[in-house]
Amino acid sequence: MSISPWEESAILIVDDNPNNLAVLFDFLTESGFKVLVARTGESAIKKAEYSLPDLILLDVLMPGIDGFETCRRLKAGDLTKEIPVIFMTALNETEDKVKGFSLGAVDYVTKPIQNEEVLARAKAHLSVCKLTHKLQQQNVQMEQEIVDRKQAQIKLEQLAAELEQRVDDRTVQLSQANLQLQAEVNHRQQIQENLQKSLHDLKHAQSLLIQSEKMSALGQMVAGIAHEINNPVNFICGNLNYVRDYAEDILKVLELYQQHYPAPAPEITSTAEAVELEFIQEDLMKILSSMQIGGDRIREIILSLRYFSRQEGREMELIDIHEGIDSTLMILHNRLKFKANRPAIEVIKEYDPNLKNVECCGGEINQVFMNILANAIDAIEESCSEKKFEEIKANPYVIRICTKVSNSNTAIIKICDNGPGMSQELCDRIFDPFFTTKAIGKGTGIGLSISWHIVTEKHGGSLQCSSTPGQGTEFAIELPIRQKARQMAASGVQIGGC
């Protein structure tokens, strides 16, 4: 007998309506879940603290404390704050949904409850929780590896310091003993310089390895999440057309009944008034259209995530640079939009239509775009903390992305912002490993260094930064459109017959 993948997952249903509890209890139990029920908010909090379910389906309108207050108390508890909460409600006002999300809810299910929708959303959020837990475990393991590497690095530095002291002592002894041994002293000094250079190279290689492993783990996680979400979204979007057709047919039949039986029984009339039948007839198709728009939006986000985290990004292939930039902007959309302390950051794209495909490592070039754009947003947000909202609105922040094909058959991508800018001294050091202008804990100083390594050393291009304090910063990326032509030119082979 096969075991359901959800058999060990527990769901707590909180609803004061016994019919809703019974329907959901039977359906979710048959779907392989362990199901707990509660009729009030106080009872739900006690059961959640005692049993620690994996997911909570919470009704908004309940006697005693309502769903919003129940959610707030759950998120305030040390034992229950990590449990995902999905609201079940007939409220359609945006401010009610915003309030629920601000209290920590992860999703909404609109009444009347659709069992399949509840099942799909529950499975999706449980999958996200499991993947998040797995990522946390991987992060703990990675942090331990970093600690081990740092300890090894400290020991290596101690050995280098000891060796340096020995070399100095030996140099003094040799100088005092005989001038003829000066050549040997010089040789030892050269060994010391080589050792220091090797230590620097080791640090740089270590930072590249750590960042590469992080990006690989992040790419796998993002690809997994996108795949898990994609299936239920496709199921929902695929059935929306049928639901719309069925709804139109039902409404047509209902209209015919109203035309041919204008005087229905009193029980039908009272029930129609109680459920607001006229409003349902007007709003049903609007709801289905809104659901279709939401599903299409989720599909676009999933497509961007899958494109950005492509696992084949380490190999050279023909990549649409514009799609890479767009997928990166899609991922950063939440950081660009309107915030409480500033208006939205406008992104202006000036793409050269002649720039088609560029031969490069797609995943790594997307990482370069991510590092540069994230740094631009960080600089703008830091500057916003020193200005008032009205001042920023009068002179809004803008990120401009321009692409073109140069005469030397290379692709040029320029990313400019009108942020605070920086001095020439900082600009000259911006690509140095472990150099950062950010506060402790907000940056490691290896993102732009790795970007420089990807563009210059792996792709044979160039990455330059120019900035003026108070006016903004510009990063210029130049990539060979074809790597084979670049490699032949570097080896001295003549290209073409003209």
PELIN-V198420 format. One record per run of one state. SS is the DSSP state (@ for helix, = for strand, . for the rest). FROM is the first residue (numbers start at 1). TO is the last residue. Records with the same first field share a line. If there is no record, write none. Layout:
BEGIN
SS = FROM-TO  FROM-TO
END
This chain:
BEGIN
. = 1-9  15-17  31-33  39-40  52-54  60-66  77-83  90-93  103-106  111-114  178-178  261-265  275-276  309-310  315-315  332-332  337-338  340-341  343-345  351-356  385-388  395-397  406-409  418-423  430-446  459-461  469-471  481-482  491-498
= = 10-14  34-38  55-59  84-89  107-110  316-320  339-339  342-342  346-350  357-361  398-405  410-417  462-468  472-480
@ = 18-30  41-51  67-76  94-102  115-177  179-260  266-274  277-308  311-314  321-331  333-336  362-384  389-394  424-429  447-458  483-490
END
